């Protein structure tokens, strides 16, 4: 995607400096910063402290982190240590473990002197694969949007509600939930996106809105609790969200607040779709409510917010009384029964064990 007319991915290998570079998302939407990641601590901090975020991007970052560590020391012991350090950074997104396992399994059968080159090549491959997966999700989601658009009166845009940021900033490129929107805009379909602010951290207001602005997509930022009202009043044609981990039977774990959007959509017969890259399916887990660990993040993400003053200064302010503690579960689980369909790179699947297994028989 483009930033000020320049094409970017969210993570890339700079061949000039021979370093991995990322868009540091902590500073968006007010500042655009690119930073290098060099050491294992750089990669771990970037994932844990959300310089990068979104399950697919976390996986790609972990792959590059493993490649950097293998270049430094290709021994089995060091690979195992790097795996542990990177794996403990974020417990919920399955792409992290998937990428780390894939990197380790790929290089450990090789001679020591062949491991660094193989690891680097695989990290680049994982990043490229993510781009292709998300582009395919966009094409499959476009078919759904075309059907909605065909039933709309002339001049009435297709209205999509999003939650959190499942855009290109959460992946290597294209995004998951936003990919169908971008494809629809490029196909000339009139679109409008309701952007949940997504407290805490405001990834919708800060990141999705920034993406929509950059790409010229009609949108409005709304408070999280406005979604149900808009759905009730017919102002939402379909909901599309992303996922950090999906179970083998179609339960979806995503940013906190997703479950409430699914309930509102279900109660008003509005389609609720989840854009689902296959690496986010955890085939070892069946019951999302009981088996997926929910990350509990620092309370100050709730009690404090970042914003820009009229003078242009970017500051953090406290919004709660001194001494008031905050709970901060980062994710919730939406049961498969509330999900209309899973938009994957291979097509749209029902949220069921049977449908997912039929679509991905080699993985199920």
C-alpha positions in Angstrom: 0.0 0.0 0.0 1.1 3.6 -0.3 2.1 6.3 2.2 2.3 9.8 0.7 2.5 8.2 -2.7 5.3 5.8 -1.8 4.7 2.1 -1.7 5.4 0.4 1.6 5.1 -2.9 3.3 4.8 -3.0 7.1 8.1 -4.9 7.4 10.9 -5.5 4.9 14.5 -6.4 4.5 16.6 -3.4 3.5 19.2 -4.7 1.1 21.3 -1.6 1.4 21.7 -1.7 5.2 21.2 -5.4 5.4 18.7 -4.9 8.2 15.0 -5.6 8.8 13.0 -2.4 8.9 9.4 -1.8 10.2 6.9 1.0 10.4 6.8 1.8 14.1 3.1 1.8 14.7 3.2 3.4 18.2 3.5 6.8 16.6 0.7 6.6 14.1 -1.4 8.4 13.1 0.5 11.5 14.0 4.0 10.6 13.1 5.3 8.2 10.5 8.5 6.5 11.7 10.6 3.7 10.2 13.0 1.9 12.5 15.5 -1.0 12.1 15.4 -4.2 14.1 18.8 -5.8 14.6 19.1 -7.7 17.9 16.9 -10.4 19.4 15.8 -7.9 22.0 14.8 -5.5 19.2 12.5 -8.1 17.7 11.1 -9.2 21.0 10.4 -5.7 22.2 8.8 -4.7 18.9 6.3 -7.6 19.2 5.7 -7.3 23.0 5.4 -3.5 23.1 3.4 -3.4 19.9 5.7 -1.5 17.6 4.2 -4.1 15.3 0.9 -5.8 15.9 -1.7 -8.0 14.2 -1.3 -11.7 14.0 0.1 -12.0 10.4 2.7 -9.2 11.0 3.7 -10.7 14.4 4.4 -13.9 12.6 6.5 -12.3 9.9 8.4 -10.3 12.4 9.1 -13.4 14.4 10.4 -15.1 11.3 12.8 -12.3 10.5 13.9 -12.3 14.2 14.7 -16.0 14.0 16.6 -15.5 10.8 18.7 -12.7 12.4 19.5 -14.9 15.4 20.4 -17.9 13.2 22.8 -15.7 11.3 24.4 -14.8 14.6 24.6 -18.4 16.0 23.1 -21.3 14.0 23.5 -23.9 16.8 20.5 -25.9 18.0 20.9 -24.5 21.5 20.8 -20.9 20.3 17.8 -21.6 18.0 15.9 -23.1 20.9 16.7 -20.1 23.1 15.7 -17.6 20.5 12.4 -19.6 20.0 11.6 -19.2 23.7 12.4 -15.5 23.9 10.3 -14.6 20.9 7.4 -17.0 21.7 6.8 -15.5 25.1 6.2 -12.0 23.8 2.5 -12.4 22.9 0.6 -15.5 24.0 -2.6 -15.2 22.0 -1.8 -14.8 18.3 -1.1 -18.2 16.8 0.9 -16.9 13.9 3.8 -16.2 16.3 4.2 -19.9 17.2 3.4 -21.0 13.6 6.2 -18.9 12.2 8.7 -19.8 14.9 8.0 -23.6 14.5 8.2 -23.3 10.7 11.6 -21.6 10.9 13.0 -24.1 13.4 11.8 -27.1 11.5 13.2 -25.8 8.3 16.7 -25.1 9.4 17.5 -27.7 12.1 17.9 -30.6 9.6 20.5 -28.6 7.7 24.3 -28.3 8.2 25.3 -25.4 10.4 26.9 -23.5 7.6 23.7 -23.7 5.5 21.3 -22.5 8.1 21.7 -18.7 8.0 21.0 -18.5 4.2 18.1 -20.9 4.5 16.5 -19.0 7.4 16.8 -15.7 5.6 15.2 -17.1 2.5 12.3 -18.6 4.4 11.7 -15.3 6.3 11.4 -13.5 3.0 9.1 -16.3 1.7 6.8 -16.1 4.8 6.5 -12.3 4.2 5.7 -12.8 0.5 3.2 -15.6 1.3 1.4 -13.3 3.6 1.0 -10.7 0.9 -0.4 -13.3 -1.5 -2.8 -14.7 1.1 -4.2 -11.4 2.0 -4.6 -10.4 -1.7 -6.6 -13.6 -2.2 -8.8 -12.9 0.8 -9.5 -9.5 -0.7 -10.6 -11.1 -4.0 -12.9 -13.6 -2.2 -14.3 -10.9 0.0 -14.9 -8.7 -3.0 -17.4 -11.3 -4.3 -19.4 -10.8 -1.2 -19.3 -7.1 -1.5 -20.4 -7.2 -5.1 -23.5 -9.2 -4.2 -24.4 -6.6 -1.6 -23.7 -3.7 -4.0 -26.0 -5.3 -6.6 -28.9 -5.1 -4.2 -28.3 -1.5 -3.2 -30.1 1.6 -4.7 -28.0 3.7 -7.0 -25.9 6.1 -5.0 -26.1 4.2 -1.8 -22.6 2.9 -0.8 -21.9 -0.5 0.7 -21.4 0.2 4.4 -18.9 -2.0 6.3 -18.3 -2.0 10.0 -14.8 -2.8 11.2 -13.2 -3.4 14.6 -9.6 -2.9 15.6 -7.1 -2.7 12.8 -7.1 -5.7 10.5 -5.6 -3.5 7.7 -2.3 -3.7 5.9 -0.6 -2.4 9.1 -1.6 -5.6 10.8 -0.2 -7.8 8.0 2.8 -7.5 5.6 0.5 -5.8 3.0 -3.2 -5.6 2.0 -4.6 -6.5 5.4 -7.2 -9.1 6.1 -10.6 -7.4 6.9 -9.6 -4.3 4.9 -8.4 -6.3 1.8 -12.0 -6.8 0.5 -12.6 -3.1 1.0 -9.5 -2.0 -0.9 -10.3 -4.5 -3.7 -13.9 -3.1 -3.9 -12.7 0.5 -4.1 -10.3 -0.5 -6.9 -13.2 -2.2 -8.6 -15.1 1.1 -8.6 -17.7 0.1 -5.9 -18.9 2.9 -3.7 -17.8 2.0 -0.2 -18.2 3.5 3.3 -16.4 2.2 6.4 -17.5 2.6 10.0 -14.3 2.6 11.9 -14.6 1.5 15.6 -12.2 3.5 17.7 -11.3 0.2 19.5 -10.4 1.1 23.0 -8.0 0.5 24.5 -5.1 1.6 22.3 -7.5 2.9 19.7 -6.1 0.8 16.8 -9.2 1.7 14.8 -9.2 5.4 15.3 -5.4 5.6 15.0 -4.5 3.0 12.4 -7.5 1.9 10.4 -8.6 5.5 9.9 -5.1 6.5 8.9 -5.1 3.7 6.3 -8.6 4.8 5.0 -7.4 8.4 4.7 -4.2 7.3 2.9 -6.1 5.2 0.4 -9.0 7.7 -0.1 -11.7 5.4 1.3 -14.9 7.1 2.6 -15.1 6.4 6.4 -16.1 7.8 9.8 -14.6 7.0 13.1 -17.2 5.9 15.7 -17.0 5.1 19.4 -17.0 1.3 20.1 -20.5 1.3 21.5 -22.1 3.0 18.5 -21.8 -0.1 16.4 -25.0 -1.8 17.8 -27.0 1.4 17.2 -25.9 1.6 13.5 -26.6 -2.0 12.9 -30.1 -1.7 14.5 -30.9 1.2 12.2 -29.8 -0.4 9.0 -26.7 1.6 8.5 -24.4 -1.5 8.3 -24.6 -3.9 5.4 -21.9 -6.3 6.7 -19.4 -6.6 9.5 -15.8 -7.7 8.6 -13.2 -8.3 11.3 -9.9 -10.0 11.5 -8.7 -12.7 13.9 -5.6 -13.5 16.0 -6.5 -17.2 16.4 -9.3 -19.3 15.2 -10.1 -22.8 16.4 -10.5 -25.9 14.2 -14.3 -25.6 14.7 -14.5 -21.9 13.8 -14.5 -20.0 17.1 -12.8 -16.7 16.6 -10.4 -14.9 19.0 -10.0 -11.2 18.1 -9.5 -7.8 19.7 -11.7 -7.3 22.8 -15.1 -6.0 21.8 -15.5 -8.3 18.7 -17.9 -10.5 20.5 -20.3 -7.6 21.2 -20.3 -6.7 17.5 -21.1 -10.3 16.6 -24.0 -10.3 19.0 -25.4 -7.1 17.6 -25.0 -8.4 14.0 -26.6 -11.7 14.8 -29.6 -10.1 16.5 -30.3 -7.9 13.5 -29.6 -10.4 10.7 -26.5 -8.5 9.5 -23.8 -10.8 8.0 -20.7 -11.1 10.3 -17.6 -12.2 8.4 -14.1 -12.9 9.7 -11.2 -12.5 7.3 -9.1 -15.5 8.0 -5.6 -16.2 6.7 -5.1 -20.0 7.2 -1.9 -19.6 9.4 -4.2 -18.1 12.1 -6.1 -21.4 12.4 -5.0 -23.4 15.4 -5.8 -26.9 14.4 -4.8 -28.1 17.9 -7.6 -26.2 19.6 -11.4 -26.9 19.4 -13.1 -24.9 22.2 -12.0 -21.3 21.9 -13.6 -20.2 25.2 -11.7 -22.7 27.3 -8.5 -23.4 25.4 -7.2 -20.0 24.0 -5.1 -18.0 26.5 -6.3 -14.4 26.7 -3.5 -11.9 27.1 -4.0 -9.5 30.0 -2.1 -6.3 29.2 -1.0 -3.4 31.4 -3.8 -1.4 33.0 -2.3 1.9 31.9 -3.4 1.1 28.3 -6.9 1.7 29.7 -6.2 4.6 32.2 -4.1 6.6 29.7 -4.5 7.7 26.1 -2.2 9.3 23.5 -3.3 12.2 21.5 -2.2 15.3 19.6 -2.8 18.8 21.1 -3.9 21.8 19.1 -0.2 22.9 19.3 0.8 19.7 17.5 2.4 18.0 20.5 1.8 14.2 20.9 1.2 13.6 24.6 -0.1 10.8 26.9 -2.8 11.8 29.4 -4.6 10.0 32.2 -8.3 9.7 32.0 -9.1 7.9 35.3 -8.8 9.1 38.9 -5.5 8.5 40.7 -5.7 5.1 42.5 -8.3 3.5 40.2 -7.0 0.2 38.9 -8.0 -1.1 35.4 -8.5 -4.6 34.0 -7.2 -5.0 30.4 -8.1 -8.3 28.7 -6.8 -7.8 25.1 -9.0 -10.3 23.3 -12.4 -12.1 23.4 -13.8 -15.2 21.7 -16.7 -15.1 19.3 -18.4 -18.5 19.1 -18.7 -20.1 15.7 -22.5 -20.0 15.8 -22.4 -16.1 15.5 -20.1 -16.1 12.5 -21.7 -15.9 9.0 -18.6 -17.0 7.2 -14.8 -17.2 7.3 -13.2 -15.4 4.3 -10.0 -17.4 3.6 -7.4 -17.3 0.8 -9.2 -20.4 -0.7 -12.7 -19.1 -0.5 -15.5 -18.4 2.0 -15.9 -21.2 4.5 -18.7 -21.8 7.0 -17.5 -21.5 10.6 -17.5 -25.2 11.3 -15.0 -28.0 11.8 -16.4 -29.8 8.7 -16.1 -26.8 6.4 -12.7 -25.8 7.5 -11.4 -29.3 7.2 -12.8 -29.6 3.7 -11.1 -26.4 2.7 -7.8 -27.2 4.2 -7.6 -31.0 4.2 -3.8 -31.1 4.3 -3.8 -29.1 7.6 -6.9 -30.3 9.4 
